[in-house]
């Protein structure tokens, strides 16, 4: 695949894979509180395109920014960083 310039890459946990070729990914980040200085955990929910439908709930995945695929999907699944532990 040819490189098309700088694209944002995020890692997050798969929340849902019940849609057709789509996954919901939770990306966590730490933000410093402006007054108290304590770091707060903030979560952003992203919709990503998963063509082969390989992701399972709980997997840690890498997604990359891409052109809009649908009304909500602006990210594309790249690879699985770590599989979820099966119980």
N, C-alpha and C positions, 0 to 999 in steps of 0.2 A: 504494500500500500504506500503510495507516494505521500510525503509529508506536505501538509498544506498550511504551514505557519503555526504559530503558537495557539494551542487550544487548552482550555482548563481541564485538569484531570483531578478527580475526587475519588476517595475511597470511602465506602460506607457499608452498612449492613442491610441486607434484603429484608424488607418488611412484608412484601406480598408478591406472589408470582401467579395469581389466579387469572390474570388477564391474558389475552392472546398476544404473544410476542412482546409483552411489556412487563416491567418489574418496577416496584416502588422501593427506593433506596433512601435510608436515613443517614445523613452525613452530619457528624458531630464536630463542633469546634469549640475552643475555649476563648471566651471574651473577658477582658478585664473590666470589672465594675468601675465606673468613672469616679465614684466617691470613696468606696470602701477598699478598692484595690484587690479584692478577692476575685479569683477566676471563676466564671460561671459557664456551665456547659449549655451550649445552644445547639438545637437540632434543626436541620433543614431537610425537608422531604423532596426528593427528586423522582421524576418519572423517567425511566430509561428504556431504550429499545433493545430487546434480547431476541435476536433473529432465530437462534437455534433452541431457545427455551431451555437452557442448561442450568440456570440458577435455581437454587432452593432457598426457602425461607431460613434466615440465620447466616447465610454465607456472607463473607466479607468480600466485596467486589470492587473493581476499578471501573469507573465510567469516565467518558470523555465528552466534552461539549461538542455539539454538532448543530446543523441547521434544524429548524423545527420539523419533526416527523408528523406531529398531530397537534391538537389544541394545547396539550399539556406537556408532550414529550419534546425535550430539547437536549437530551443526553443519550449516549449510546454505550451499551455494555461492551467492555474490552476483554477482561479476563477475571477469573476467580483468584483472589489473593489467598483466601483460606476457606476451606469447606466447613460447614456447620457440623458439630459433633452430633451424630445420630444416637438417640437414646435406646 
